[in-house]
Amino acid sequence: MTNEQIIRPRPGSHIWRRTDGQFTEIGRQMSGVGYVDKFPGTTDEELLNAELQQPGGFTVSQGTATTEVEKILNWTEVIDDDDPVVILGPQKPSFGEWEELNEWTGRSSSV
């Protein structure tokens, strides 16, 4: 059973799908908060400092060109099926060919 959802971008954000068939590397970095909040007695200042030193987030890249994005909408399909990557972000990545979508319908992803 597939749990599909419709995603529409917020103002200032866009949905982009890669269209040139080239490989896109996708990545995720855990926020520094995820490391320090495991310890009892962590202060708000320590949490903020950890976030500032290592903010969490997602990236797409090809070669040395990397773009930070809000979310990779089809992470599972990219990994499992080699589908073209679909991202939510404020700007089109600086590499490759991309089309802007008004909305995207796909499976829910926990990533």
TORDOTI-171634 format. One record per atom (N, C-alpha, C, CB): x, y, z; atom name; residue in one letter; residue number from 1. Coordinates in steps of 0.001 Angstrom, whole numbers, plus 500000, padded with zeros to 6 digits. Glycine has a CB too. Example, Ala and Ser with C-alpha at 12.3 -4.5 7.8 and 13.67 -1.06 7.14 Angstrom:
2
+--------+--------+--------+-------+------+------+
!      u !      v !      w ! dolum ! bake ! zagu !
+--------+--------+--------+-------+------+------+
! 513190 ! 494310 ! 507800 !     N !    a !    1 !
! 512300 ! 495500 ! 507800 !    CA !    a !    1 !
! 513200 ! 496700 ! 507800 !     C !    a !    1 !
! 511308 ! 495527 ! 509046 !    CB !    a !    1 !
! 512850 ! 497750 ! 507080 !     N !    s !    2 !
! 513670 ! 498940 ! 507140 !    CA !    s !    2 !
! 512900 ! 500030 ! 507870 !     C !    s !    2 !
! 514084 ! 499402 ! 505725 !    CB !    s !    2 !
+--------+--------+--------+-------+------+------+
REM end
This chain:
111
+--------+--------+--------+-------+------+------+
!      u !      v !      w ! dolum ! bake ! zagu !
+--------+--------+--------+-------+------+------+
! 500837 ! 498827 ! 500000 !     N !    m !    1 !
! 500000 ! 500000 ! 500000 !    CA !    m !    1 !
! 500888 ! 501243 ! 500000 !     C !    m !    1 !
! 499044 ! 499994 ! 501213 !    CB !    m !    1 !
! 500621 ! 502150 ! 499091 !     N !    t !    2 !
! 501405 ! 503366 ! 498968 !    CA !    t !    2 !
! 500683 ! 504514 ! 499648 !     C !    t !    2 !
! 501678 ! 503695 ! 497494 !    CB !    t !    2 !
! 501403 ! 505224 ! 500493 !     N !    n !    3 !
! 500857 ! 506392 ! 501161 !    CA !    n !    3 !
! 501317 ! 507620 ! 500390 !     C !    n !    3 !
! 501302 ! 506456 ! 502660 !    CB !    n !    3 !
! 500480 ! 508125 ! 499474 !     N !    e !    4 !
! 500871 ! 509256 ! 498643 !    CA !    e !    4 !
! 500433 ! 510564 ! 499266 !     C !    e !    4 !
! 500286 ! 509121 ! 497246 !    CB !    e !    4 !
! 501209 ! 511596 ! 498988 !     N !    q !    5 !
! 500893 ! 512927 ! 499467 !    CA !    q !    5 !
! 501129 ! 513926 ! 498342 !     C !    q !    5 !
! 501738 ! 513285 ! 500714 !    CB !    q !    5 !
! 500425 ! 515042 ! 498390 !     N !    i !    6 !
! 500620 ! 516120 ! 497429 !    CA !    i !    6 !
! 501382 ! 517227 ! 498138 !     C !    i !    6 !
! 499252 ! 516642 ! 496853 !    CB !    i !    6 !
! 502497 ! 517640 ! 497551 !     N !    i !    7 !
! 503325 ! 518706 ! 498105 !    CA !    i !    7 !
! 503204 ! 519921 ! 497195 !     C !    i !    7 !
! 504817 ! 518254 ! 498251 !    CB !    i !    7 !
! 502923 ! 521067 ! 497788 !     N !    r !    8 !
! 502926 ! 522342 ! 497071 !    CA !    r !    8 !
! 503914 ! 523261 ! 497782 !     C !    r !    8 !
! 501480 ! 522983 ! 497011 !    CB !    r !    8 !
! 504694 ! 524036 ! 497026 !     N !    p !    9 !
! 505689 ! 524890 ! 497675 !    CA !    p !    9 !
! 505056 ! 526069 ! 498406 !     C !    p !    9 !
! 506680 ! 525403 ! 496649 !    CB !    p !    9 !
! 505694 ! 526468 ! 499496 !     N !    r !   10 !
! 505306 ! 527681 ! 500211 !    CA !    r !   10 !
! 505812 ! 528887 ! 499428 !     C !    r !   10 !
! 505866 ! 527685 ! 501671 !    CB !    r !   10 !
! 505317 ! 530083 ! 499717 !     N !    p !   11 !
! 505875 ! 531275 ! 499072 !    CA !    p !   11 !
! 507383 ! 531360 ! 499334 !     C !    p !   11 !
! 505162 ! 532558 ! 499583 !    CB !    p !   11 !
! 508142 ! 531623 ! 498295 !     N !    g !   12 !
! 509594 ! 531705 ! 498411 !    CA !    g !   12 !
! 510306 ! 530390 ! 498199 !     C !    g !   12 !
! 509954 ! 532236 ! 499739 !    CB !    g !   12 !
! 509558 ! 529312 ! 498066 !     N !    s !   13 !
! 510138 ! 527998 ! 497851 !    CA !    s !   13 !
! 509642 ! 527455 ! 496512 !     C !    s !   13 !
! 509778 ! 527030 ! 499017 !    CB !    s !   13 !
! 510353 ! 526477 ! 495963 !     N !    h !   14 !
! 510004 ! 525916 ! 494659 !    CA !    h !   14 !
! 510240 ! 524410 ! 494673 !     C !    h !   14 !
! 510828 ! 526588 ! 493527 !    CB !    h !   14 !
! 509547 ! 523719 ! 493778 !     N !    i !   15 !
! 509778 ! 522289 ! 493572 !    CA !    i !   15 !
! 510508 ! 522151 ! 492240 !     C !    i !   15 !
! 508422 ! 521460 ! 493585 !    CB !    i !   15 !
! 511628 ! 521440 ! 492260 !     N !    w !   16 !
! 512446 ! 521236 ! 491067 !    CA !    w !   16 !
! 512666 ! 519741 ! 490838 !     C !    w !   16 !
! 513804 ! 521973 ! 491199 !    CB !    w !   16 !
! 512573 ! 519317 ! 489546 !     N !    r !   17 !
! 512875 ! 517929 ! 489173 !    CA !    r !   17 !
! 514006 ! 517944 ! 488144 !     C !    r !   17 !
! 511600 ! 517197 ! 488599 !    CB !    r !   17 !
! 514999 ! 517123 ! 488354 !     N !    r !   18 !
! 516129 ! 517056 ! 487419 !    CA !    r !   18 !
! 515670 ! 516363 ! 486149 !     C !    r !   18 !
! 517346 ! 516306 ! 488050 !    CB !    r !   18 !
! 516007 ! 516940 ! 484985 !     N !    t !   19 !
! 515485 ! 516429 ! 483718 !    CA !    t !   19 !
! 516547 ! 515947 ! 482736 !     C !    t !   19 !
! 514677 ! 517483 ! 483066 !    CB !    t !   19 !
! 517830 ! 516107 ! 483044 !     N !    d !   20 !
! 518858 ! 515764 ! 482060 !    CA !    d !   20 !
! 519373 ! 514331 ! 482167 !     C !    d !   20 !
! 520006 ! 516703 ! 482200 !    CB !    d !   20 !
! 518833 ! 513547 ! 483103 !     N !    g !   21 !
! 519215 ! 512143 ! 483223 !    CA !    g !   21 !
! 520574 ! 511894 ! 483857 !     C !    g !   21 !
! 519197 ! 511527 ! 481893 !    CB !    g !   21 !
! 521222 ! 512928 ! 484334 !     N !    q !   22 !
! 522537 ! 512776 ! 484957 !    CA !    q !   22 !
! 522400 ! 512356 ! 486418 !     C !    q !   22 !
! 523335 ! 514087 ! 484854 !    CB !    q !   22 !
! 523447 ! 511727 ! 486938 !     N !    f !   23 !
! 523463 ! 511296 ! 488330 !    CA !    f !   23 !
! 523505 ! 512510 ! 489250 !     C !    f !   23 !
! 524665 ! 510369 ! 488602 !    CB !    f !   23 !
! 522697 ! 512480 ! 490289 !     N !    t !   24 !
! 522681 ! 513533 ! 491297 !    CA !    t !   24 !
! 522996 ! 512898 ! 492638 !     C !    t !   24 !
! 521308 ! 514277 ! 491332 !    CB !    t !   24 !
! 524044 ! 513365 ! 493278 !     N !    e !   25 !
! 524375 ! 512872 ! 494611 !    CA !    e !   25 !
! 523473 ! 513579 ! 495614 !     C !    e !   25 !
! 525887 ! 513104 ! 494950 !    CB !    e !   25 !
! 522893 ! 512816 ! 496539 !     N !    i !   26 !
! 522038 ! 513403 ! 497569 !    CA !    i !   26 !
! 522669 ! 513143 ! 498926 !     C !    i !   26 !
! 520591 ! 512823 ! 497506 !    CB !    i !   26 !
! 522490 ! 514101 ! 499823 !     N !    g !   27 !
! 523107 ! 513953 ! 501129 !    CA !    g !   27 !
! 522267 ! 514543 ! 502240 !     C !    g !   27 !
! 524457 ! 514588 ! 501129 !    CB !    g !   27 !
! 522576 ! 514101 ! 503449 !     N !    r !   28 !
! 521879 ! 514600 ! 504637 !    CA !    r !   28 !
! 522889 ! 514719 ! 505762 !     C !    r !   28 !
! 520693 ! 513663 ! 505045 !    CB !    r !   28 !
! 522844 ! 515836 ! 506455 !     N !    q !   29 !
! 523717 ! 516036 ! 507611 !    CA !    q !   29 !
! 522867 ! 516238 ! 508850 !     C !    q !   29 !
! 524664 ! 517245 ! 507396 !    CB !    q !   29 !
! 523192 ! 515478 ! 509882 !     N !    m !   30 !
! 522477 ! 515612 ! 511154 !    CA !    m !   30 !
! 522912 ! 516899 ! 511844 !     C !    m !   30 !
! 522736 ! 514383 ! 512073 !    CB !    m !   30 !
! 521969 ! 517593 ! 512417 !     N !    s !   31 !
! 522266 ! 518794 ! 513189 !    CA !    s !   31 !
! 523130 ! 518443 ! 514388 !     C !    s !   31 !
! 520971 ! 519485 ! 513644 !    CB !    s !   31 !
! 523996 ! 519366 ! 514778 !     N !    g !   32 !
! 524810 ! 519177 ! 515969 !    CA !    g !   32 !
! 523979 ! 518968 ! 517220 !     C !    g !   32 !
! 525714 ! 520350 ! 516159 !    CB !    g !   32 !
! 522744 ! 519474 ! 517208 !     N !    v !   33 !
! 521834 ! 519287 ! 518342 !    CA !    v !   33 !
! 521604 ! 517801 ! 518594 !     C !    v !   33 !
! 520487 ! 520003 ! 518088 !    CB !    v !   33 !
! 521553 ! 517016 ! 517533 !     N !    g !   34 !
! 521323 ! 515586 ! 517670 !    CA !    g !   34 !
! 522407 ! 514859 ! 518444 !     C !    g !   34 !
! 521192 ! 514976 ! 516329 !    CB !    g !   34 !
! 523573 ! 515462 ! 518516 !     N !    y !   35 !
! 524668 ! 514852 ! 519268 !    CA !    y !   35 !
! 524668 ! 515286 ! 520732 !     C !    y !   35 !
! 526000 ! 515206 ! 518626 !    CB !    y !   35 !
! 524455 ! 516591 ! 520976 !     N !    v !   36 !
! 524595 ! 517085 ! 522355 !    CA !    v !   36 !
! 523341 ! 516920 ! 523201 !     C !    v !   36 !
! 524978 ! 518531 ! 522332 !    CB !    v !   36 !
! 522170 ! 516792 ! 522582 !     N !    d !   37 !
! 520953 ! 516682 ! 523399 !    CA !    d !   37 !
! 520799 ! 515311 ! 524050 !     C !    d !   37 !
! 519735 ! 516971 ! 522549 !    CB !    d !   37 !
! 521707 ! 514397 ! 523762 !     N !    k !   38 !
! 521674 ! 513070 ! 524391 !    CA !    k !   38 !
! 522206 ! 513101 ! 525821 !     C !    k !   38 !
! 522485 ! 512076 ! 523565 !    CB !    k !   38 !
! 522899 ! 514177 ! 526153 !     N !    f !   39 !
! 523543 ! 514256 ! 527460 !    CA !    f !   39 !
! 522676 ! 515020 ! 528447 !     C !    f !   39 !
! 524913 ! 514918 ! 527342 !    CB !    f !   39 !
! 522435 ! 514458 ! 529634 !     N !    p !   40 !
! 521628 ! 515143 ! 530648 !    CA !    p !   40 !
! 522259 ! 516485 ! 531026 !     C !    p !   40 !
! 521472 ! 514256 ! 531903 !    CB !    p !   40 !
! 521407 ! 517472 ! 531243 !     N !    g !   41 !
! 521873 ! 518777 ! 531693 !    CA !    g !   41 !
! 522360 ! 519700 ! 530596 !     C !    g !   41 !
! 522950 ! 518594 ! 532662 !    CB !    g !   41 !
! 522161 ! 519330 ! 529331 !     N !    t !   42 !
! 522572 ! 520198 ! 528234 !    CA !    t !   42 !
! 521776 ! 521497 ! 528296 !     C !    t !   42 !
! 522374 ! 519496 ! 526863 !    CB !    t !   42 !
! 522464 ! 522620 ! 528230 !     N !    t !   43 !
! 521797 ! 523924 ! 528330 !    CA !    t !   43 !
! 521298 ! 524383 ! 526964 !     C !    t !   43 !
! 522753 ! 524977 ! 528925 !    CB !    t !   43 !
! 520375 ! 525346 ! 526974 !     N !    d !   44 !
! 519883 ! 525928 ! 525724 !    CA !    d !   44 !
! 521030 ! 526563 ! 524936 !     C !    d !   44 !
! 518787 ! 526975 ! 526011 !    CB !    d !   44 !
! 521957 ! 527178 ! 525645 !     N !    e !   45 !
! 523110 ! 527804 ! 524984 !    CA !    e !   45 !
! 523967 ! 526753 ! 524275 !     C !    e !   45 !
! 523965 ! 528580 ! 526010 !    CB !    e !   45 !
! 524158 ! 525609 ! 524894 !     N !    e !   46 !
! 524931 ! 524531 ! 524269 !    CA !    e !   46 !
! 524206 ! 523975 ! 523040 !     C !    e !   46 !
! 525192 ! 523403 ! 525284 !    CB !    e !   46 !
! 522880 ! 523869 ! 523121 !     N !    l !   47 !
! 522103 ! 523400 ! 521974 !    CA !    l !   47 !
! 522211 ! 524381 ! 520807 !     C !    l !   47 !
! 520627 ! 523205 ! 522369 !    CB !    l !   47 !
! 522070 ! 525673 ! 521095 !     N !    l !   48 !
! 522173 ! 526693 ! 520055 !    CA !    l !   48 !
! 523565 ! 526684 ! 519429 !     C !    l !   48 !
! 521857 ! 528083 ! 520632 !    CB !    l !   48 !
! 524588 ! 526590 ! 520252 !     N !    n !   49 !
! 525957 ! 526553 ! 519754 !    CA !    n !   49 !
! 526183 ! 525333 ! 518852 !     C !    n !   49 !
! 526947 ! 526537 ! 520928 !    CB !    n !   49 !
! 525644 ! 524187 ! 519243 !     N !    a !   50 !
! 525783 ! 522971 ! 518430 !    CA !    a !   50 !
! 525098 ! 523139 ! 517077 !     C !    a !   50 !
! 525193 ! 521755 ! 519171 !    CB !    a !   50 !
! 523923 ! 523771 ! 517066 !     N !    e !   51 !
! 523199 ! 524008 ! 515810 !    CA !    e !   51 !
! 523966 ! 524981 ! 514919 !     C !    e !   51 !
! 521783 ! 524554 ! 516096 !    CB !    e !   51 !
! 524538 ! 526010 ! 515512 !     N !    l !   52 !
! 525299 ! 526989 ! 514732 !    CA !    l !   52 !
! 526572 ! 526380 ! 514149 !     C !    l !   52 !
! 525653 ! 528194 ! 515600 !    CB !    l !   52 !
! 527212 ! 525509 ! 514901 !     N !    q !   53 !
! 528446 ! 524883 ! 514422 !    CA !    q !   53 !
! 528181 ! 523828 ! 513357 !     C !    q !   53 !
! 529195 ! 524257 ! 515581 !    CB !    q !   53 !
! 527070 ! 523120 ! 513479 !     N !    q !   54 !
! 526740 ! 522093 ! 512497 !    CA !    q !   54 !
! 525237 ! 522069 ! 512267 !     C !    q !   54 !
! 527242 ! 520705 ! 512959 !    CB !    q !   54 !
! 524756 ! 522947 ! 511377 !     N !    p !   55 !
! 523322 ! 522909 ! 511080 !    CA !    p !   55 !
! 522980 ! 521646 ! 510290 !     C !    p !   55 !
! 522893 ! 524170 ! 510292 !    CB !    p !   55 !
! 521808 ! 521124 ! 510526 !     N !    g !   56 !
! 521370 ! 519952 ! 509787 !    CA !    g !   56 !
! 520746 ! 520364 ! 508475 !     C !    g !   56 !
! 520386 ! 519129 ! 510609 !    CB !    g !   56 !
! 520595 ! 519418 ! 507574 !     N !    g !   57 !
! 519937 ! 519728 ! 506320 !    CA !    g !   57 !
! 520257 ! 518736 ! 505223 !     C !    g !   57 !
! 520315 ! 521096 ! 505878 !    CB !    g !   57 !
! 519758 ! 519056 ! 504035 !     N !    f !   58 !
! 519882 ! 518198 ! 502868 !    CA !    f !   58 !
! 520652 ! 518921 ! 501771 !     C !    f !   58 !
! 518495 ! 517763 ! 502361 !    CB !    f !   58 !
! 521357 ! 518154 ! 500938 !     N !    t !   59 !
! 522077 ! 518719 ! 499799 !    CA !    t !   59 !
! 521894 ! 517840 ! 498569 !     C !    t !   59 !
! 523574 ! 518878 ! 500125 !    CB !    t !   59 !
! 522010 ! 518472 ! 497400 !     N !    v !   60 !
! 522145 ! 517759 ! 496133 !    CA !    v !   60 !
! 523429 ! 518271 ! 495500 !     C !    v !   60 !
! 520887 ! 517975 ! 495181 !    CB !    v !   60 !
! 524138 ! 517387 ! 494810 !     N !    s !   61 !
! 525398 ! 517820 ! 494215 !    CA !    s !   61 !
! 525748 ! 516985 ! 492996 !     C !    s !   61 !
! 526521 ! 517744 ! 495237 !    CB !    s !   61 !
! 526642 ! 517566 ! 492204 !     N !    q !   62 !
! 527241 ! 516875 ! 491065 !    CA !    q !   62 !
! 528663 ! 517410 ! 490967 !     C !    q !   62 !
! 526417 ! 517105 ! 489711 !    CB !    q !   62 !
! 529631 ! 516531 ! 491104 !     N !    g !   63 !
! 531022 ! 516975 ! 491121 !    CA !    g !   63 !
! 531262 ! 517872 ! 492323 !     C !    g !   63 !
! 531381 ! 517715 ! 489816 !    CB !    g !   63 !
! 531813 ! 519053 ! 492084 !     N !    t !   64 !
! 532090 ! 519984 ! 493180 !    CA !    t !   64 !
! 530954 ! 520966 ! 493425 !     C !    t !   64 !
! 533355 ! 520747 ! 492896 !    CB !    t !   64 !
! 529936 ! 520958 ! 492578 !     N !    a !   65 !
! 528794 ! 521871 ! 492746 !    CA !    a !   65 !
! 527795 ! 521264 ! 493726 !     C !    a !   65 !
! 528103 ! 522164 ! 491375 !    CB !    a !   65 !
! 527514 ! 521983 ! 494808 !     N !    t !   66 !
! 526585 ! 521512 ! 495837 !    CA !    t !   66 !
! 525566 ! 522595 ! 496137 !     C !    t !   66 !
! 527341 ! 521106 ! 497125 !    CB !    t !   66 !
! 524307 ! 522193 ! 496306 !     N !    t !   67 !
! 523232 ! 523116 ! 496653 !    CA !    t !   67 !
! 522496 ! 522589 ! 497874 !     C !    t !   67 !
! 522255 ! 523310 ! 495463 !    CB !    t !   67 !
! 522298 ! 523451 ! 498867 !     N !    e !   68 !
! 521482 ! 523090 ! 500031 !    CA !    e !   68 !
! 520017 ! 523207 ! 499639 !     C !    e !   68 !
! 521808 ! 524001 ! 501268 !    CB !    e !   68 !
! 519205 ! 522246 ! 500083 !     N !    v !   69 !
! 517777 ! 522241 ! 499778 !    CA !    v !   69 !
! 516985 ! 522020 ! 501062 !     C !    v !   69 !
! 517436 ! 521149 ! 498730 !    CB !    v !   69 !
! 515704 ! 522385 ! 501022 !     N !    e !   70 !
! 514850 ! 522177 ! 502195 !    CA !    e !   70 !
! 514563 ! 520701 ! 502419 !     C !    e !   70 !
! 513538 ! 522942 ! 502041 !    CB !    e !   70 !
! 514283 ! 519998 ! 501318 !     N !    k !   71 !
! 513910 ! 518592 ! 501435 !    CA !    k !   71 !
! 514111 ! 517893 ! 500101 !     C !    k !   71 !
! 512448 ! 518448 ! 501906 !    CB !    k !   71 !
! 514475 ! 516633 ! 500158 !     N !    i !   72 !
! 514508 ! 515772 ! 498982 !    CA !    i !   72 !
! 513202 ! 514992 ! 499024 !     C !    i !   72 !
! 515789 ! 514810 ! 498962 !    CB !    i !   72 !
! 512314 ! 515285 ! 498087 !     N !    l !   73 !
! 510945 ! 514769 ! 498164 !    CA !    l !   73 !
! 510828 ! 513292 ! 497808 !     C !    l !   73 !
! 510058 ! 515565 ! 497258 !    CB !    l !   73 !
! 511739 ! 512780 ! 497013 !     N !    n !   74 !
! 511629 ! 511376 ! 496599 !    CA !    n !   74 !
! 512902 ! 510596 ! 496904 !     C !    n !   74 !
! 511316 ! 511288 ! 495107 !    CB !    n !   74 !
! 513399 ! 510759 ! 498105 !     N !    w !   75 !
! 514653 ! 510118 ! 498539 !    CA !    w !   75 !
! 514641 ! 508620 ! 498236 !     C !    w !   75 !
! 514879 ! 510345 ! 500048 !    CB !    w !   75 !
! 513591 ! 507917 ! 498640 !     N !    t !   76 !
! 513513 ! 506465 ! 498462 !    CA !    t !   76 !
! 513557 ! 506079 ! 496992 !     C !    t !   76 !
! 512240 ! 505920 ! 499102 !    CB !    t !   76 !
! 512826 ! 506792 ! 496146 !     N !    e !   77 !
! 512797 ! 506472 ! 494720 !    CA !    e !   77 !
! 514150 ! 506725 ! 494060 !     C !    e !   77 !
! 511715 ! 507288 ! 494019 !    CB !    e !   77 !
! 514857 ! 507752 ! 494501 !     N !    v !   78 !
! 516186 ! 508030 ! 493950 !    CA !    v !   78 !
! 517141 ! 506897 ! 494302 !     C !    v !   78 !
! 516732 ! 509378 ! 494478 !    CB !    v !   78 !
! 517109 ! 506462 ! 495552 !     N !    i !   79 !
! 518003 ! 505396 ! 496015 !    CA !    i !   79 !
! 517611 ! 504041 ! 495426 !     C !    i !   79 !
! 517992 ! 505321 ! 497545 !    CB !    i !   79 !
! 516332 ! 503680 ! 495505 !     N !    d !   80 !
! 515884 ! 502341 ! 495111 !    CA !    d !   80 !
! 515676 ! 502172 ! 493610 !     C !    d !   80 !
! 514609 ! 502017 ! 495817 !    CB !    d !   80 !
! 515157 ! 503202 ! 492948 !     N !    d !   81 !
! 514723 ! 503051 ! 491559 !    CA !    d !   81 !
! 515505 ! 503887 ! 490554 !     C !    d !   81 !
! 513289 ! 503398 ! 491457 !    CB !    d !   81 !
! 516485 ! 504669 ! 491010 !     N !    d !   82 !
! 517227 ! 505581 ! 490123 !    CA !    d !   82 !
! 516323 ! 506606 ! 489448 !     C !    d !   82 !
! 517966 ! 504787 ! 489061 !    CB !    d !   82 !
! 515245 ! 507006 ! 490111 !     N !    d !   83 !
! 514376 ! 508055 ! 489569 !    CA !    d !   83 !
! 515109 ! 509394 ! 489601 !     C !    d !   83 !
! 513045 ! 508143 ! 490369 !    CB !    d !   83 !
! 514709 ! 510351 ! 488734 !     N !    p !   84 !
! 515285 ! 511694 ! 488815 !    CA !    p !   84 !
! 514913 ! 512335 ! 490151 !     C !    p !   84 !
! 514797 ! 512577 ! 487633 !    CB !    p !   84 !
! 515849 ! 513039 ! 490753 !     N !    v !   85 !
! 515613 ! 513643 ! 492058 !    CA !    v !   85 !
! 514604 ! 514789 ! 491948 !     C !    v !   85 !
! 516935 ! 514149 ! 492662 !    CB !    v !   85 !
! 513721 ! 514884 ! 492956 !     N !    v !   86 !
! 512758 ! 515984 ! 493079 !    CA !    v !   86 !
! 513040 ! 516647 ! 494419 !     C !    v !   86 !
! 511247 ! 515479 ! 492977 !    CB !    v !   86 !
! 513256 ! 517972 ! 494387 !     N !    i !   87 !
! 513637 ! 518688 ! 495601 !    CA !    i !   87 !
! 512696 ! 519851 ! 495880 !     C !    i !   87 !
! 515068 ! 519195 ! 495488 !    CB !    i !   87 !
! 512668 ! 520265 ! 497133 !     N !    l !   88 !
! 511980 ! 521478 ! 497561 !    CA !    l !   88 !
! 513073 ! 522426 ! 498019 !     C !    l !   88 !
! 510911 ! 521199 ! 498709 !    CB !    l !   88 !
! 513114 ! 523626 ! 497449 !     N !    g !   89 !
! 514160 ! 524564 ! 497831 !    CA !    g !   89 !
! 513899 ! 525957 ! 497293 !     C !    g !   89 !
! 515500 ! 524073 ! 497346 !    CB !    g !   89 !
! 514632 ! 526936 ! 497807 !     N !    p !   90 !
! 514410 ! 528318 ! 497408 !    CA !    p !   90 !
! 514921 ! 528649 ! 496013 !     C !    p !   90 !
! 515055 ! 529223 ! 498390 !    CB !    p !   90 !
! 515850 ! 527845 ! 495486 !     N !    q !   91 !
! 516419 ! 528152 ! 494173 !    CA !    q !   91 !
! 516773 ! 526880 ! 493425 !     C !    q !   91 !
! 517657 ! 529036 ! 494317 !    CB !    q !   91 !
! 516858 ! 527015 ! 492108 !     N !    k !   92 !
! 517255 ! 525894 ! 491257 !    CA !    k !   92 !
! 518737 ! 525613 ! 491486 !     C !    k !   92 !
! 516967 ! 526198 ! 489746 !    CB !    k !   92 !
! 519132 ! 524343 ! 491575 !     N !    p !   93 !
! 520554 ! 524030 ! 491705 !    CA !    p !   93 !
! 521360 ! 524610 ! 490540 !     C !    p !   93 !
! 520757 ! 522511 ! 491781 !    CB !    p !   93 !
! 522625 ! 524887 ! 490797 !     N !    s !   94 !
! 523485 ! 525557 ! 489817 !    CA !    s !   94 !
! 524028 ! 524616 ! 488744 !     C !    s !   94 !
! 524637 ! 526219 ! 490525 !    CB !    s !   94 !
! 523721 ! 523353 ! 488824 !     N !    f !   95 !
! 524240 ! 522375 ! 487866 !    CA !    f !   95 !
! 523072 ! 521639 ! 487218 !     C !    f !   95 !
! 525207 ! 521368 ! 488560 !    CB !    f !   95 !
! 523292 ! 521107 ! 486032 !     N !    g !   96 !
! 522287 ! 520284 ! 485368 !    CA !    g !   96 !
! 521087 ! 521057 ! 484859 !     C !    g !   96 !
! 521822 ! 519233 ! 486294 !    CB !    g !   96 !
! 520118 ! 520291 ! 484345 !     N !    e !   97 !
! 518873 ! 520861 ! 483837 !    CA !    e !   97 !
! 517737 ! 520454 ! 484766 !     C !    e !   97 !
! 518592 ! 520396 ! 482373 !    CB !    e !   97 !
! 516898 ! 521422 ! 485121 !     N !    w !   98 !
! 515817 ! 521219 ! 486082 !    CA !    w !   98 !
! 514546 ! 521858 ! 485556 !     C !    w !   98 !
! 516185 ! 521800 ! 487464 !    CB !    w !   98 !
! 513400 ! 521243 ! 485871 !     N !    e !   99 !
! 512115 ! 521868 ! 485566 !    CA !    e !   99 !
! 511409 ! 522182 ! 486878 !     C !    e !   99 !
! 511233 ! 520945 ! 484663 !    CB !    e !   99 !
! 510707 ! 523316 ! 486886 !     N !    e !  100 !
! 509957 ! 523697 ! 488077 !    CA !    e !  100 !
! 508562 ! 523088 ! 488003 !     C !    e !  100 !
! 509879 ! 525243 ! 488217 !    CB !    e !  100 !
! 508106 ! 522516 ! 489105 !     N !    l !  101 !
! 506784 ! 521898 ! 489187 !    CA !    l !  101 !
! 505892 ! 522722 ! 490105 !     C !    l !  101 !
! 506886 ! 520437 ! 489693 !    CB !    l !  101 !
! 504608 ! 522802 ! 489778 !     N !    n !  102 !
! 503646 ! 523488 ! 490646 !    CA !    n !  102 !
! 503343 ! 522681 ! 491899 !     C !    n !  102 !
! 502355 ! 523765 ! 489888 !    CB !    n !  102 !
! 503370 ! 521355 ! 491753 !     N !    e !  103 !
! 503146 ! 520455 ! 492880 !    CA !    e !  103 !
! 503796 ! 519125 ! 492551 !     C !    e !  103 !
! 501621 ! 520280 ! 493184 !    CB !    e !  103 !
! 503910 ! 518294 ! 493558 !     N !    w !  104 !
! 504492 ! 516972 ! 493371 !    CA !    w !  104 !
! 503691 ! 515980 ! 494192 !     C !    w !  104 !
! 505997 ! 516950 ! 493774 !    CB !    w !  104 !
! 503361 ! 514850 ! 493585 !     N !    t !  105 !
! 502652 ! 513783 ! 494272 !    CA !    t !  105 !
! 503586 ! 512585 ! 494366 !     C !    t !  105 !
! 501323 ! 513412 ! 493535 !    CB !    t !  105 !
! 503766 ! 512100 ! 495573 !     N !    g !  106 !
! 504658 ! 510964 ! 495746 !    CA !    g !  106 !
! 504438 ! 510296 ! 497076 !     C !    g !  106 !
! 506096 ! 511393 ! 495618 !    CB !    g !  106 !
! 505210 ! 509248 ! 497299 !     N !    r !  107 !
! 505115 ! 508494 ! 498545 !    CA !    r !  107 !
! 505668 ! 509310 ! 499698 !     C !    r !  107 !
! 505861 ! 507161 ! 498431 !    CB !    r !  107 !
! 505086 ! 509116 ! 500861 !     N !    s !  108 !
! 505614 ! 509755 ! 502067 !    CA !    s !  108 !
! 506982 ! 509174 ! 502365 !     C !    s !  108 !
! 504656 ! 509562 ! 503277 !    CB !    s !  108 !
! 507881 ! 510014 ! 502837 !     N !    s !  109 !
! 509228 ! 509574 ! 503174 !    CA !    s !  109 !
! 509568 ! 510031 ! 504571 !     C !    s !  109 !
! 510258 ! 510106 ! 502163 !    CB !    s !  109 !
! 510225 ! 509169 ! 505332 !     N !    s !  110 !
! 510601 ! 509535 ! 506696 !    CA !    s !  110 !
! 511921 ! 510287 ! 506730 !     C !    s !  110 !
! 510691 ! 508294 ! 507569 !    CB !    s !  110 !
! 512620 ! 510382 ! 505613 !     N !    v !  111 !
! 513912 ! 511074 ! 505570 !    CA !    v !  111 !
! 513688 ! 512549 ! 505402 !     C !    v !  111 !
! 514798 ! 510538 ! 504434 !    CB !    v !  111 !
+--------+--------+--------+-------+------+------+
REM end
